[in-house]
Amino acid sequence: MAKTIKLSAVAIVLSTLMACNTASLSDIERAGIGAAIGCAVGEIIEDGECITGAAIGGVGGALSNDLGL
C-alpha cells in the first residue's frame, strides 16, 4: 500500500511539472506550482514533510523548462 501511494505521488509530481512546461509561465510561477504540489506529496509520503516536499518541488518546477521535462 505504501509503495502505491509513493508511486502515485511521484506520478502526480511528474505530470504537474510537465504541465508547467509552457512558454507562458515564468520560472517563479513554475516554482510556486512545484512547491505546492511538492508540499502535498511530502505530506502524503510522510506526515510532516511539507517543507521538504515544497523545497524539492519548487526547485524541480523552476528548472523544468531548463531540463526539457
DAMOBEL-V454724 format. One record per residue. N is the residue number from 1. RES is the residue in one small letter. NEAR is the number of other C-alpha atoms within 10 Angstrom. D_CENTER is the distance of its C-alpha to the mean C-alpha in Angstrom with 2 decimals. Layout:
n=N res=RES near=NEAR d_center=D_CENTER
n=N res=RES near=NEAR d_center=D_CENTER
This chain:
n=1 res=m near=5 d_center=21.37
n=2 res=a near=9 d_center=18.90
n=3 res=k near=9 d_center=17.98
n=4 res=t near=9 d_center=17.46
n=5 res=i near=13 d_center=15.03
n=6 res=k near=16 d_center=13.03
n=7 res=l near=12 d_center=13.21
n=8 res=s near=15 d_center=12.26
n=9 res=a near=19 d_center=9.07
n=10 res=v near=15 d_center=8.28
n=11 res=a near=12 d_center=9.61
n=12 res=i near=15 d_center=7.66
n=13 res=v near=22 d_center=4.22
n=14 res=l near=19 d_center=6.78
n=15 res=s near=11 d_center=8.72
n=16 res=t near=16 d_center=6.67
n=17 res=l near=25 d_center=6.17
n=18 res=m near=15 d_center=9.79
n=19 res=a near=12 d_center=10.81
n=20 res=c near=23 d_center=9.93
n=21 res=n near=21 d_center=12.35
n=22 res=t near=12 d_center=15.40
n=23 res=a near=8 d_center=18.15
n=24 res=s near=8 d_center=18.36
n=25 res=l near=12 d_center=15.20
n=26 res=s near=14 d_center=15.57
n=27 res=d near=20 d_center=13.42
n=28 res=i near=14 d_center=13.37
n=29 res=e near=15 d_center=12.31
n=30 res=r near=26 d_center=9.34
n=31 res=a near=25 d_center=8.52
n=32 res=g near=18 d_center=9.24
n=33 res=i near=22 d_center=7.15
n=34 res=g near=29 d_center=3.89
n=35 res=a near=26 d_center=5.98
n=36 res=a near=20 d_center=7.14
n=37 res=i near=24 d_center=4.72
n=38 res=g near=29 d_center=4.23
n=39 res=c near=22 d_center=7.90
n=40 res=a near=19 d_center=8.73
n=41 res=v near=25 d_center=7.69
n=42 res=g near=23 d_center=9.53
n=43 res=e near=17 d_center=12.35
n=44 res=i near=18 d_center=12.59
n=45 res=i near=19 d_center=12.92
n=46 res=e near=11 d_center=15.22
n=47 res=d near=9 d_center=16.72
n=48 res=g near=12 d_center=16.36
n=49 res=e near=16 d_center=13.30
n=50 res=c near=21 d_center=11.37
n=51 res=i near=16 d_center=12.07
n=52 res=t near=16 d_center=11.00
n=53 res=g near=23 d_center=7.55
n=54 res=a near=24 d_center=7.40
n=55 res=a near=18 d_center=9.00
n=56 res=i near=18 d_center=7.02
n=57 res=g near=28 d_center=3.67
n=58 res=g near=26 d_center=6.69
n=59 res=v near=18 d_center=8.48
n=60 res=g near=23 d_center=6.41
n=61 res=g near=31 d_center=6.38
n=62 res=a near=23 d_center=9.94
n=63 res=l near=19 d_center=11.05
n=64 res=s near=22 d_center=9.93
n=65 res=n near=19 d_center=13.37
n=66 res=d near=11 d_center=15.18
n=67 res=l near=9 d_center=14.23
n=68 res=g near=8 d_center=15.18
n=69 res=l near=15 d_center=12.23
